[in-house]
Amino acid sequence: MGGNFPFTVADILQRKHFENTMVVAGKEGLSRTVKWVHVVEVTKISNLLRGKELILSTGVGWREDDSLFLSLLQQLIECDASGLCIELGTYASSIPEEAIKLADQHHFPLILFLEEVPFVEITHDIHTYLINQQYKMISQLESYSQELNKKLLAIHHHRDILKVLHRCLGHDVMFKMNGGEAEYVPRRPKRGNESGVPSEASLPPGAVSKPISLFGTEYAELTLLPTDRDINEFDLLILDRTATALAQHLLRNLYIEEKRRTEENEWVKGWMEGKYTDEEISSYLSHYFPYYQINGGAVWVCKAEGAGQKGNFDSTYFKLLCRSVFEQRGFFLLSSDMGRHLAFITINQRDEATWKSRIEESIRCLMESEFVQTRLPHLLVGVGTFVKSLSAMKKSYAAALEALNIRSRMKGKSTSLFYNDLDLYRMITVLDKYSDLREMVGSYLGPIIEYDWKHNGKLLETLKVYLQCNGSKQETAKRLFIVRQTLYHRMEKLERFLGTDFMEADKRLALELMLKAYDYLMSGGEMHGKRRAALGAE
């Protein structure tokens, strides 16, 4: 299909008005592509050209000035012009030997018209041809795209698309998925010393590759290997269309696979509920996923406000996105829809020492994705404990749920994703469950909270920062943006409410816990209006 492209200097020499011409230099450059034709009669031309233009001239701009002609020729070479055609006679009678040497050196065609020719007719003829070629190319591209679209509806393997590309252009085709071996159309026998994973250096000269990206990362690569002719502009356009079609096909296959995995939901749910032994789990994984290495794992869960609204959330696509993001960082995912939240068993395939940082990076990447930003802006995530035993995922799942509940309760507060980092909040949830947490917080902080409410004060904030600064008054004043005298005044009041020994180890620990508990109660919306401030004053 692409045989008529490109249009070269040699092709132009076969057209009307070029019968009586002579190529005096640059014969090795007759295969240069011509995209347009210009008539030029000036000697300063470099800022007017874009490359691949054939220049027609009578020589009036330089007449018999060899230095001007050499300057023009040098500019044309530097601007990647296709060639220069000069009409001998009226203004130019000969070509300097130095110019011929320069043109030969750069394989730049220098063509002489040995008789007067109509430049207007030449430009009209060639431009008409080029425009028709462009129209033909667009038509062929459209036909090719339609053929691809029809194929996409019926094919079951990406190799069928590769065959369409090979049949269209005649070039050999290579396709390689990340981590896989290269496939060729037509097939070529594998030599004994070949690894099946070609390097860039092993590709033939002129080969062109196009990456295929899914979910913002390179998933595969499509390469044209030139055979009887060089790869041209039309080939590149066809390559681009084919890469897009392959991306659609691969995404559809991934989507279908994710749908199939969704059907395994009940089995995965049973795993997280602790219904299976290590042997049963290992047997299942080795049967369905024999190529995955298992090195412990953890469960993470997520939920989002509004995600359940009809038409607003495609959970299959979301799980596919999660799988892509996590697999890039050394995890294998199994998911289960648990009703009000999604749960993911995250099987580690790399060094256990880096699992936490890799999960953190994966979730950050997920949260920054366009899908989550536009569809799930209020997504909340909790990560459970890392377990080495596969049957212990029940423990990790319970921890992930608790982490999610804490983070859901503490909206607006900077809290860790990980259950193991939420020690104080975990203690607070236990206190809240088995005792009167409001009364306990009030017994420690009630007088301070009431004072702040009545006097619009900032004693509670001062106490928090003072504890965070380990009792450093200078650092506390700096972080609160107040002078030392103001801080001393506040500290006197705090000592009156808490006692002068409130920085002793036991009391300080209790105060830090109660400050966290106060934030926990406030985030839960348990107090309203003025009574929120007067916690513990009842």
Secondary structure as UniProt FT lines:
FT   HELIX           2..4
FT   HELIX           9..12
FT   TURN            13..14
FT   TURN            16..17
FT   TURN            19..20
FT   STRAND          21..25
FT   HELIX           27..29
FT   TURN            30..31
FT   STRAND          36..39
FT   HELIX           46..48
FT   STRAND          53..57
FT   TURN            60..64
FT   HELIX           66..78
FT   TURN            79..80
FT   STRAND          83..87
FT   HELIX           97..105
FT   TURN            106..107
FT   STRAND          110..113
FT   HELIX           119..154
FT   HELIX           159..169
FT   STRAND          172..177
FT   TURN            178..179
FT   STRAND          183..185
FT   TURN            192..193
FT   HELIX           200..202
FT   TURN            205..206
FT   STRAND          208..214
FT   TURN            215..216
FT   STRAND          217..225
FT   HELIX           233..262
FT   TURN            263..264
FT   HELIX           265..272
FT   TURN            273..274
FT   HELIX           278..288
FT   TURN            290..291
FT   STRAND          297..304
FT   TURN            305..308
FT   TURN            310..312
FT   HELIX           315..327
FT   TURN            328..330
FT   STRAND          331..337
FT   STRAND          342..348
FT   HELIX           352..354
FT   HELIX           355..367
FT   HELIX           370..375
FT   TURN            377..378
FT   STRAND          379..383
FT   HELIX           390..392
FT   HELIX           393..409
FT   TURN            410..412
FT   HELIX           419..421
FT   HELIX           423..434
FT   HELIX           437..455
FT   HELIX           459..468
FT   TURN            469..471
FT   HELIX           473..480
FT   HELIX           484..498
FT   TURN            500..503
FT   HELIX           505..523
FT   TURN            524..525
FT   HELIX           530..533
FT   TURN            534..536
//
